[in-house]
């Protein structure tokens, strides 16, 4: 035995070093083993003698005739602290390295971002005709440049066979240059031909040019037309360095970097999204495409942010009524205390409600109830919540209002003109989603079979277990510097041991009967009641009004989106509830979730500016057109479904759907491709919505659920969700693919 270490303890010095390193949880087993022998026979009946830990500190006696027990504890504490100190030192070193590298990255990105002017190119307007061509000078600061030129005018964005005839007028663009000695002019890049729309529909068309300036002293656009009448148009161009042709690669690298931060939990997902946004903005700056602050803020989808904030406000006020505890108790009673009937009820309830109500709203309302219910049943809420949100995403796919991508799809004018209505959209998708939900439930039972989902501990036992953890954490935070601090820690440890002994006594004496849930139910009915009935009535009135407006918001007489409805509903309830402690109310808002969405929207729009989403759509279109016409519909369904599913798992499905709609419409209307549009729309909707289950940030509902769970002390990590969500995504999309191929490739049900 090390007498020197005992002397250090008695002298009031820290045995773990000057920094007061705490042995922590690793010493719990040793402490328990070294002290149980001092309790004697009293340990078996819940009685405890005076703890040697208390008497032995300061005077060397134990007060109970067992001085060696304290020495054993101290020696084990010394060895455990030494091991833990080495482990913590390595972890702290790696943490400092990570923080240092990320901080250097942020500083460098900030410096590069601030070193370039904002891109404030203005649109240049003019008109040309057959007799009056136009000329526009080009100013380049680089010897090699990659020009992105946008033309806004009466142009056909994508020329299809049969759409252009000998009488169709054209619009030509070429970059001309004059030599240093005045020679020329010569064509540097072009000629690019744009065809004029006979209906004069205004479209924006983008064309790229690669220019080598060092051979010319003067560069300019030469724009002509074979139209006798004047053709008005607008033009703007951006001069990128030659690396601009690799901007899609840069966008992919940034996206991978963000996912590495999130997957390995190096930083919080909100900070990861912020870092990704900063890197994307830095890349745009290096390519002379730095957006203004106003434009960057416009990238944020305030409709979604407003919807989340408003519904979080409603749920925050509603939680003060005790209704979530009451609803949890009713579900517990309906399931008779059994786990799987309860999970089944929650999953299918989540899926069915999400089909008629936005799934983000469904999760906002259902998550607090589920967490409270799991606490009543002493279940780990994370697995139940992940199952709920997966079924919410599946159920939201069934109708046009259940998931944001579906709302975007059915609101598109070209899709509406093709005869795809709310009714036809719901009819085609509802049948397939029914099969998907059945398959998903079977897979859920299969995946959860390895987890212990039984209810072993009644609420009082679970409360004692949590109390033990609290005593352990509290004792671990007390430094061992002075004798008083050592005495306090010893008292806390002793209290922890007493609580653990009570826990063992309860478990050994309580008979587990099959009707135990009835006893729990009687206790819970006395404990969980509606605490503020008038506030509950007010909250329900406002909530019902908000939901009604959600369904009716597309009516011609209502000029409000979902975001405005939710925000105004929150204001209604704050006024009606007469809330005075607004600070406490604001603490219930998931600010980290809102910031994550804002950063994610900026990141996705910046990656769109780097042409990542456009690249995915272009490659999909090229793949479909490359196969024989007889197999083109089958390949198109498979390609669009799986590209949408995989892409929506890793990038937000809202901007991806927005970018893919023009691709799908162009394929469906292209006579060269010759495939019907409706099956492509169903494939896009199913892939984008079901693909959101692939990862934690694949769908808005996932992020909202994780944020609420984290606020309640049950964090859902990226890897936890990936293990459940990604297999679900694969299976449900496989079922959807089979359904679409049977209905459209085999049966030919291709009408809207």
NULO-5654 format. One record per residue (C-alpha): residue in one letter; x, z, y. Coordinates in steps of 0.2 Angstrom, whole numbers, plus 5000, padded with zeros to 4 digits. Each point is the difference from the previous one (the first is absolute). Layout:
BEGIN
AXZY ...
//
This chain:
BEGIN
X500050005000 X500749965017 X500150165010 X500649905015 X498349915001 X499150164999 X501050075014 X499649855010 X498150034997 X500150185005 X501149965016 X498649895007 X500949844999 X499349844993 X500549974982 X499749815002 X501149975015 X499850015018 X498549885001 X498950114990 X499749874986 X498550054990 X500049994981 X498249945000 X498949954986 X501449984988 X500350194999 X498250044996 X500249994981 X501550115001 X499250135011 X498550014989 X501150024985 X501150145008 X498550105007 X498749994986 X501050134989 X499850135014 X498149995000 X500050084982 X498450014991 X499049995017 X500349825000 X498849974986 X498550095008 X500349955018 X500950165006 X501749995008 X501350145002 X501050015016 X501049845001 X501950024998 X500249865013 X499450125013 X500950164995 X501649914996 X500349925017 X501050105013 X500450164989 X500549934983 X498650094990 X498549924993 X498850155002 X499549964982 X501550034989 X500649824998 X501449975012 X500749864990 X498549895002 X500349985019 X501849954996 X499449874987 X498849935013 X501449995013 X501249924989 X498849874994 X499549975018 X501849975005 X500249874986 X498349925003 X500449995019 X501749924997 X499249874989 X498649965012 X501250015015 X501149864992 X498449894996 X499350035018 X501649965008 X500049834991 X498249975005 X500350055018 X501649885001 X498949854993 X498650055012 X501250005015 X500849834995 X498249934999 X499550075017 X501749945007 X499849824994 X498249985005 X500450075017 X501449885002 X498849864995 X498750055012 X501350015015 X500749834996 X498349924998 X499450085016 X501649945009 X499849824994 X498150005003 X500350055018 X501449885003 X498849855001 X498749955012 X498250004995 X499349834995 X498849955014 X499949814998 X498549935009 X498949864994 X500549835009 X498449895003 X500049825003 X499149844994 X500749844993 X499349834996 X500549834993 X500649955018 X500650165005 X501250104988 X500650175004 X501750085002 X500550184999 X501850075002 X500750114987 X501150145005 X501250074986 X501350145001 X500749964982 X501049854994 X498950014984 X498250045001 X498450014990 X498549965010 X498250064996 X498849895011 X498250045001 X498749875006 X498350045005 X498749865002 X498849894991 X501149984984 X499649994981 X501050154993 X500249934983 X499749814997 X499149964984 X499849834991 X498549925006 X499950105016 X501249885010 X499649815002 X500749865009 X499050055015 X500650185001 X501050035015 X501750094999 X501150115010 X501949984998 X501450135005 X501849975000 X501550095006 X501149895011 X501850025006 X501249925012 X501950004998 X501250095011 X500549835008 X498249965003 X499849894985 X498450004990 X498750054999 X500050034981 X498850084988 X500750174995 X498550064989 X498349934996 X499049905001 X498650124995 X498249925000 X498550105003 X498349924997 X498650035013 X498350074995 X498649885004 X498950155003 X501350075012 X500050174991 X501450115008 X501350064987 X501850075001 X501349904990 X501850064997 X501549894997 X501850054997 X501649905007 X501850034997 X501149955015 X501949985002 X500250015019 X501949995002 X499949814998 X498849985015 X500050055018 X498149995002 X498650034987 X498149975003 X498449974991 X499349835000 X498150004997 X498949854998 X498449944993 X499149844995 X498450075008 X499549905016 X499250155008 X500950165005 X500350134986 X500250175008 X501050134990 X501050155001 X501850034994 X501250144998 X501650024991 X501250134994 X501949974998 X500750104985 X501850004994 X500449904985 X499750164989 X498149985004 X499849884986 X500350164989 X498850115008 X498950014985 X501550074990 X500250135013 X498250054999 X500150024981 X501650115002 X499150115013 X498550024989 X501150054985 X500950135010 X498350085005 X499550014982 X501650084995 X499850135013 X498250034994 X500349994981 X501550124999 X499250115013 X501550005011 X498950025016 X498150035003 X499049844998 X499550005018 X501950015006 X500449864987 X498749895008 X500750045017 X501749964995 X499449834992 X499149965016 X501650045011 X501049894988 X498749865001 X500050015019 X501950005001 X500049844989 X498849915011 X501150055015 X501549934992 X499149844997 X499449995019 X498350054995 X499950175006 X498150045004 X499550095015 X499350184999 X498349945004 X500049874986 X500750134988 X498650125004 X498849864997 X500649984982 X499250174996 X498349984992 X499050125011 X498449964990 X500850094985 X500850145010 X498450035009 X499050014984 X501250124992 X500150115015 X498150015003 X499750034981 X501450145000 X499150085014 X498350004991 X500850074984 X500950135010 X498450075008 X499149984984 X501350114991 X499650155011 X498250014992 X500650044982 X499149854993 X501649934991 X500150174990 X498149994997 X500149824994 X501550044989 X499050144992 X498549884996 X501249884992 X500850144990 X498250054994 X499549824996 X501649984989 X499750174992 X501850045004 X500749864989 X501449905007 X499749824994 X498150005004 X500550055018 X501449875001 X498849874994 X498750055013 X501250005014 X500849834996 X498449904998 X499250095015 X501549955010 X499949824993 X498149985003 X500050075017 X501549895006 X499149854995 X498750035014 X501150115012 X501749965006 X501250074987 X501150095014 X498450095005 X499650054982 X501750074997 X499950105017 X498450084994 X500450024982 X501850065000 X499650185007 X498650034988 X501149944985 X501450115006 X498950165001 X499249954983 X501749994992 X500550175007 X498450074993 X500449934983 X501950045002 X500549824997 X501449905009 X499049905013 X501349875001 X499549914984 X498250015004 X500249945017 X501149854994 X498649954988 X498750015013 X500949895013 X500449874986 X498149994996 X499650005018 X501149845003 X499249924984 X498350045006 X500349945017 X500449834994 X498249974994 X499249975017 X500549925017 X500050175009 X500950114987 X501849955004 X500849945016 X500749844992 X498249954995 X499450035018 X501349885006 X499649874987 X498249995003 X500250015019 X501049845000 X499149855007 X500749874988 X499450104985 X498350035008 X499949815003 X500349984981 X498450094996 X500850164994 X498850145006 X500050194998 X498749974985 X501049874991 X501750105003 X499250164993 X499249914985 X501649914994 X501150165002 X498850134995 X500049944982 X501849994998 X500350175008 X498850084988 X501249944985 X501550065010 X499350175003 X499650024981 X501849944996 X500750125013 X499150154993 X500649964982 X501849995007 X499850165009 X499550094985 X501549924991 X501350055013 X499350175003 X500050054982 X501850065001 X499550125014 X499350174997 X498349985009 X499350164993 X499450155010 X501050144993 X500050125015 X498550075008 X500150025019 X500650185001 X501449964988 X500549845011 X499950115015 X501250134992 X501249864996 X500049935018 X500350185005 X501650024989 X500749845008 X499750075017 X500950164996 X501449904993 X500249895015 X499950145012 X501350104991 X501149854999 X500049995019 X500650175003 X501950015003 X501150134991 X501050065015 X499550185004 X499450134989 X498350005007 X499849814996 X500650034983 X498650134998 X498749895007 X500549864988 X500050124985 X498350065005 X499349825001 X500849964983 X499250164993 X498349945007 X500349834992 X500350084983 X498550115001 X498949855004 X500749914985 X499750154989 X498250005006 X499949824996 X500650024982 X498850154998 X498549905005 X500549854989 X500250114985 X498450105002 X498849875006 X499149914985 X499849825003 X498249954996 X499249835000 X498850075014 X501350055012 X499549875012 X498450095002 X500950165005 X501049905012 X498549915007 X499150175004 X501650065009 X500249845010 X498249995005 X500250175008 X501649945009 X499749825005 X498549985011 X499549905016 X500850105014 X499249915015 X498449924996 X499549945018 X501749915001 X499749924983 X498449935006 X500849935016 X501449934990 X498949924987 X498949925014 X501549925009 X500849954983 X498449914994 X499949915017 X501849944999 X499849944982 X498449915005 X500949915015 X501449964987 X498749904990 X499249925016 X501649975010 X499949814997 X498249985007 X499949895015 X499450155011 X501550114996 X501649965009 X501150134992 X501350004986 X500350134987 X501350095011 X498850025015 X498650074989 X501250134992 X500750055017 X498450025008 X499350094985 X501450125002 X499650035019 X498250024995 X500450144988 X501350095011 X498750015014 X498550054988 X501150134992 X500650075016 X501850014995 X501050115012 X501650024989 X500549825001 X501850044995 X499550074984 X498949854997 X501449885004 X501150094987 X498949934986 X500349825005 X501349914989 X501249955014 X501449954988 X498849884991 X499449925017 X501949985005 X500449924983 X498649875002 X500649965018 X501849984994 X499449904985 X499049885011 X501549975011 X501149984985 X498849874992 X499849905016 X501850005003 X500349934982 X498749875004 X501049955015 X501449984989 X499049884989 X499950104984 X498249994997 X499949825005 X501449974987 X499050084987 X498449895004 X501049845001 X500950034983 X498350044992 X499349845007 X501549894994 X499950084983 X498149954998 X500249835006 X501549974988 X498950014984 X498949874992 X498349995008 X499150044983 X500950175000 X500050035019 X498550125001 X500650114986 X501850015008 X499250035017 X499050144995 X501450084990 X501349975014 X498950075014 X499450154991 X501750064994 X500949955016 X498750105010 X500050154988 X501950014999 X500249975019 X498650125005 X500950144989 X501549995011 X499449945017 X498450065008 X498549894994 X499249985017 X501449895008 X500349914983 X498249954999 X499949945018 X501549894996 X499449934983 X498249955006 X500749845009 X501049964984 X498450024989 X498949905012 X501249865001 X500249994981 X498150004998 X499749875013 X501549884995 X499449854991 X501749974993 X499950174991 X498249984995 X499550174996 X498550105005 X500250145014 X498850144993 X501150044984 X501650015012 X499050125011 X499550114986 X501850004993 X500750055017 X498750145002 X500350084983 X501949985001 X500250085017 X498850144997 X500550044982 X501849985005 X499950145012 X500050124985 X501849954996 X500950125011 X499650145012 X500149895016 X499149854992 X498350055007 X499450115015 X499050114989 X501650054990 X500950065016 X498550095006 X499850094984 X501850054999 X500050065017 X498550124997 X500750064984 X501750045008 X499150105014 X499250104987 X501750034991 X499949874986 X501249865004 X499849844992 X501649914999 X500349814998 X500750014982 X498550114995 X498749885006 X501049854994 X500050074982 X498150005000 X499549865013 X501249864995 X499449994981 X498250015007 X500449865012 X500749894985 X498550044989 X498649975012 X500849845007 X500249944982 X498150034997 X499649925016 X501149854996 X499149984983 X498350015009 X500449875013 X500749884987 X498550014989 X498849985014 X500949865010 X501249914988 X498950014985 X498250015006 X500249925016 X499050125011 X500949945016 X498550005012 X499950135013 
//
